[in-house]
């Protein structure tokens, strides 16, 4: 029995709870390391001044666009791969893996060239103030150089995860993250490069992660990155783009929402922009656990759905959602109690800490409702329900948040800008629940029909 066949048997027969633990643990570790990795730049840059912190927050919205293409190609290829692996269709799975990675790299290259040609214009468009611009320019330059490697690395990480090898994806991304955290203090303070050092550190770590992940594709029964498998056949490209649209929409809308938030905060100065940059990084630490749980769920969901084991899909969803809700509840309580010291880790000026403390408390209040929405959206995308998954993906930061961030600051000033996201989270929960419930009903019907035929 080869490793690919053994992996299929494990994912479709092993007890669900044990399987989710085995797959979620490395995914959570990888997401946490990545979140800490993103927060590391803010932490070490905060030793310069809060305008420098603001530059990292401003550029983060563009990094989200880079990530959007990586997630689109990775989720589009990966979701299809997991379903086809469940059907033991290894040929198409291998071609999708290579094609998705190459497309991601090419898209990243286009972003890099375009951004470098219009560096200052891009930094200003993202929300830089005149005092933030010099720092943003220095940081953004190296983020752009690394863009092709970042998009391809994110695609590879997701493809490995959907094949049931989250551990290898975690090691690939995690090694780069740890390298970044090690290089940051050396280049920022030790060598005295400041924000430029943070950019170089991020660039080097992403390039190394890419090559490490390529190496892992040739191990553990994965689909290897052999360019002779590359195919731009219409059906492959369609699967990548259509299957990845929910992820792309989620990330791009999130990026646009962040840009709008930066514009809404501009009248309140660099402190407000820096404060929200800190809060977004801290919130991402908590959400990383939920995303990691969802990522452990996805290969189980996709492969068992492809194998028509609907009872296992349902059980995996219920366990993942309950676990996520418990994690969010505990995290929210801790964050509400220790909001000020948490924000103080990343901000040195009192005005930034005060705004950040308020914003963090506001965002944590509706956090406990996010698990059903987030895991449900992942399930819909994994099962190929692209339209419903896309609607859920763009609702939170698009349909709901954008009108709120344009309206509330006009009515309530800074407070309006700070509460827009929490309100959007609560409304999005109400939008998503009926869609998730409908899909669960459909799965139960398929399970019943299967039992009646047995």
Long-range contacts (C-beta under 8 A, 24 or more apart in sequence): 2-221, 3-220, 3-221, 4-85, 4-90, 4-221, 5-88, 6-221, 7-85, 7-163, 7-164, 7-165, 7-221, 8-85, 8-86, 8-88, 8-303, 8-307, 10-164, 11-164, 11-299, 11-300, 11-303, 11-304, 12-86, 12-303, 12-304, 12-307, 12-309, 12-312, 16-300, 16-312, 16-315, 16-316, 16-319, 17-319, 19-300, 19-316, 20-293, 20-296, 20-297, 20-300, 20-316, 20-319, 20-320, 20-323, 21-296, 22-296, 23-164, 23-166, 23-295, 23-296, 23-297, 23-299, 23-300, 24-166, 24-292, 24-293, 24-295, 24-296, 24-297, 24-320, 25-296, 26-166, 26-167, 26-169, 26-170, 26-171, 27-161, 27-166, 27-169, 27-170, 27-291, 27-292, 27-293, 27-295, 27-296, 28-288, 28-289, 28-292, 28-293, 28-296, 29-170, 29-174, 29-292, 30-157, 30-166, 30-169, 30-170, 30-173, 30-174, 30-292, 31-288, 31-289, 31-291, 31-292, 31-295, 32-285, 32-288, 32-289, 32-292, 33-170, 33-173, 33-174, 33-177, 33-178, 34-173, 34-174, 34-177, 34-288, 35-281, 35-284, 35-285, 35-287, 35-288, 36-177, 36-181, 36-285, 37-176, 37-177, 37-178, 37-180, 37-181, 37-205, 38-281, 38-284, 39-281, 39-282, 39-284, 39-285, 39-346, 40-180, 40-181, 40-184, 41-139, 41-180, 41-184, 41-198, 41-201, 41-202, 42-277, 42-278, 42-281, 42-346, 43-184, 43-345, 43-346, 44-184, 44-185, 44-188, 44-189, 44-198, 45-135, 45-188, 45-194, 45-195, 45-198, 46-346, 46-347, 46-348, 47-188, 47-189, 47-348, 48-135, 48-188, 48-194, 48-195, 49-348, 49-349, 50-270, 50-271, 50-274, 50-347, 50-348, 50-349, 50-352, 51-129, 51-131, 51-132, 51-135, 51-270, 51-274, 52-135, 52-194, 52-195, 53-274, 53-277, 53-278, 53-346, 53-347, 53-352, 54-129, 54-132, 54-135, 54-270, 54-273, 54-274, 54-277, 55-128, 55-132, 55-135, 55-136, 55-138, 55-139, 55-195, 56-139, 56-195, 56-198, 56-277, 57-262, 57-273, 57-274, 57-276, 57-277, 57-278, 57-280, 58-123, 58-126, 58-127, 58-128, 58-132, 58-136, 58-262, 58-273, 58-277, 59-123, 59-126, 59-136, 59-139, 59-140, 59-143, 60-258, 60-277, 60-280, 61-126, 61-127, 61-255, 61-256, 61-258, 61-259, 61-262, 62-115, 62-122, 62-126, 62-140, 62-143, 62-255, 63-143, 63-150, 64-251, 64-252, 64-254, 64-255, 64-258, 65-111, 65-251, 65-252, 65-255, 66-108, 66-111, 66-143, 66-147, 66-150, 66-151, 67-150, 67-151, 67-154, 67-251, 68-247, 68-248, 68-250, 68-251, 68-252, 68-255, 69-104, 69-107, 69-108, 69-111, 69-151, 69-248, 70-104, 70-108, 70-150, 70-151, 70-152, 70-153, 70-154, 70-155, 70-158, 71-154, 71-158, 71-244, 71-247, 71-248, 71-250, 71-251, 72-104, 72-240, 72-241, 72-244, 72-245, 72-247, 72-248, 72-251, 73-100, 73-101, 73-103, 73-104, 73-107, 73-151, 73-155, 73-240, 73-244, 74-100, 74-104, 74-154, 74-155, 74-156, 74-157, 74-158, 74-159, 74-244, 74-247, 75-158, 75-243, 75-244, 75-246, 75-247, 75-381, 76-100, 76-239, 76-240, 76-241, 76-242, 76-243, 76-244, 76-245, 76-247, 77-101, 77-155, 77-158, 77-159, 77-162, 77-239, 77-240, 77-243, 77-244, 78-158, 78-159, 78-161, 78-162, 78-163, 78-298, 79-162, 79-243, 79-244, 79-298, 79-302, 79-381, 79-382, 79-384, 80-239, 80-240, 80-243, 81-159, 81-162, 81-163, 81-223, 82-162, 82-163, 82-298, 82-299, 82-301, 82-302, 82-303, 82-306, 82-382, 83-302, 83-303, 83-305, 83-306, 83-384, 84-306, 85-163, 85-303, 85-306, 86-302, 86-303, 86-304, 86-305, 86-306, 86-307, 87-306, 87-307, 90-223, 92-236, 93-163, 93-223, 94-223, 94-224, 94-226, 94-229, 95-229, 95-230, 95-231, 95-233, 95-236, 96-223, 96-236, 96-239, 96-240, 97-159, 97-217, 97-222, 97-223, 97-225, 97-229, 98-223, 98-225, 98-226, 98-227, 98-229, 98-230, 98-231, 99-229, 99-230, 99-231, 99-232, 99-236, 99-237, 99-240, 100-155, 100-159, 100-240, 101-152, 101-155, 101-156, 101-159, 101-225, 102-152, 102-227, 102-230, 103-237, 103-240, 104-151, 104-152, 104-154, 104-155, 105-148, 105-149, 105-151, 105-152, 106-148, 107-151, 108-147, 108-148, 108-149, 108-150, 108-151, 108-152, 109-147, 109-148, 111-144, 111-147, 111-148, 111-151, 112-144, 112-145, 112-146, 112-147, 112-148, 115-140, 115-144, 115-147, 116-141, 116-144, 116-145, 119-144, 125-259, 126-259, 126-262, 127-259, 127-262, 127-263, 127-266, 127-273, 129-266, 129-269, 129-270, 129-273, 131-270, 132-270, 132-273, 135-194, 135-195, 138-194, 138-195, 138-196, 138-199, 139-195, 139-196, 139-198, 139-199, 140-199, 141-199, 142-196, 142-199, 142-200, 142-202, 142-203, 143-199, 143-202, 143-203, 145-203, 146-202, 146-203, 146-206, 146-207, 149-206, 149-207, 149-209, 149-210, 150-206, 150-210, 152-210, 153-206, 153-209, 153-210, 153-213, 156-210, 156-213, 156-214, 156-216, 156-217, 156-225, 157-213, 159-217, 159-223, 160-213, 160-216, 160-217, 160-222, 161-295, 161-298, 161-299, 162-298, 162-299, 162-302, 163-221, 163-222, 163-223, 163-299, 164-299, 164-303, 165-216, 165-220, 165-221, 165-222, 166-295, 166-296, 166-299, 168-213, 168-216, 168-219, 168-220, 168-222, 169-213, 169-216, 171-212, 171-216, 172-209, 172-212, 172-213, 172-216, 173-209, 173-213, 175-208, 175-209, 175-212, 176-205, 176-206, 176-208, 176-209, 176-212, 177-205, 177-209, 179-204, 179-205, 179-208, 180-204, 180-205, 242-386, 243-381, 243-384, 243-386, 245-386, 245-390, 246-377, 246-380, 246-381, 246-386, 246-389, 246-390, 246-392, 246-393, 247-381, 247-393, 249-390, 249-393, 249-394, 249-398, 250-377, 250-393, 250-394, 250-396, 250-397, 253-393, 253-394, 253-396, 253-397, 253-398, 253-402, 254-397, 256-397, 256-398, 256-402, 257-397, 257-398, 257-401, 257-402, 257-405, 260-402, 260-405, 260-406, 261-405, 261-417, 261-420, 261-421, 264-405, 264-406, 264-409, 264-417, 264-420, 265-414, 265-417, 268-355, 268-414, 268-417, 269-351, 271-349, 271-351, 271-352, 271-355, 272-355, 272-414, 272-417, 274-347, 274-349, 274-352, 274-356, 275-343, 275-347, 275-352, 275-353, 275-355, 275-356, 275-359, 276-355, 276-356, 276-359, 276-418, 278-343, 278-346, 278-347, 278-352, 278-356, 279-343, 279-356, 279-359, 279-360, 279-363, 281-346, 282-335, 282-342, 282-343, 282-346, 282-360, 283-360, 283-363, 283-364, 286-327, 286-328, 286-331, 286-332, 286-335, 286-367, 287-370, 287-374, 289-324, 289-327, 289-331, 290-324, 290-327, 290-328, 290-370, 290-371, 290-374, 290-375, 291-374, 293-320, 293-323, 293-324, 293-327, 293-375, 294-320, 294-324, 294-374, 294-375, 294-378, 295-378, 296-320, 297-375, 297-378, 297-379, 298-378, 298-382, 301-378, 301-379, 301-382, 301-383, 302-382, 302-383, 305-382, 305-383, 308-446, 308-450, 310-443, 310-444, 310-446, 310-447, 310-450, 311-447, 313-443, 314-440, 314-443, 314-444, 314-447, 317-375, 317-376, 317-379, 317-440, 320-375, 321-371, 321-372, 321-375, 321-376, 324-370, 324-371, 324-374, 324-375, 325-368, 325-371, 325-372, 327-371, 328-367, 328-368, 328-370, 328-371, 329-368, 331-364, 331-367, 332-364, 332-365, 332-367, 332-368, 335-360, 335-361, 335-364, 336-361, 336-364, 336-365, 339-364, 355-414, 355-418, 358-415, 358-418, 359-418, 362-418, 362-419, 362-421, 362-422, 363-421, 363-422, 363-425, 365-422, 366-422, 366-423, 366-425, 366-426, 366-429, 367-425, 369-425, 369-426, 369-429, 370-425, 370-429, 372-429, 372-432, 372-433, 372-436, 373-428, 373-429, 373-432, 373-433, 373-436, 376-432, 376-433, 376-435, 376-436, 376-439, 377-432, 379-436, 379-439, 380-435, 380-436, 380-439, 383-439, 385-439, 388-435, 388-438, 388-439, 391-431, 391-435, 392-428, 392-431, 392-432, 392-435, 395-428, 395-431, 395-432, 396-424, 396-425, 396-428, 397-424, 399-431, 400-424, 400-427, 400-428, 400-431
